[in-house]
Amino acid sequence: MDKKRPGEPERPAAVEAEEALRDADTAVDAAKAEARRWGGSDKKPTEPKDRFW
């Protein structure tokens, strides 16, 4: 998101909100891709193996 520079006209709040939502959607897509890469969050944990001493 660009910061307002001196001399630039102020942007409407709707434009700022739309840009923020686009950035949020991009972040969600990246998080989902990373979760798929690591196997997702619905994987069952593996049972610990019995220890033999």
C-alpha positions in Angstrom: 0.0 0.0 0.0 1.5 3.3 -1.0 1.9 6.0 1.6 0.4 9.4 0.8 3.1 11.7 -0.5 3.0 15.5 0.1 1.1 17.2 -2.7 -0.9 14.2 -3.7 -4.7 14.5 -3.5 -6.4 12.5 -0.9 -7.9 9.2 -2.1 -11.5 8.3 -1.2 -11.9 5.8 1.6 -13.6 3.3 -0.7 -10.5 3.2 -2.9 -8.3 2.6 0.2 -10.7 -0.2 1.4 -10.7 -1.9 -1.9 -6.9 -1.9 -2.1 -6.7 -3.3 1.5 -9.2 -6.1 0.6 -7.1 -7.0 -2.5 -4.0 -7.1 -0.3 -5.8 -9.3 2.2 -7.0 -11.7 -0.5 -3.5 -12.0 -1.8 -2.2 -12.8 1.7 -5.0 -15.4 2.1 -4.1 -17.1 -1.2 -0.4 -17.2 -0.2 -1.2 -18.7 3.2 -3.4 -21.4 1.6 -0.6 -22.2 -0.9 1.9 -22.5 2.0 -0.6 -24.8 3.9 -1.0 -27.0 0.9 2.8 -27.2 0.5 3.2 -28.3 4.1 0.3 -30.8 3.9 -2.6 -28.7 5.2 -4.0 -28.3 8.6 -6.2 -31.3 8.5 -3.4 -33.9 8.7 -3.7 -36.3 11.6 -0.7 -36.4 13.9 1.3 -39.5 13.7 1.1 -41.8 16.7 4.4 -42.0 18.7 6.2 -45.3 18.2 6.7 -47.7 21.2 10.1 -47.3 22.8 12.2 -50.3 23.2 14.9 -50.0 25.8 
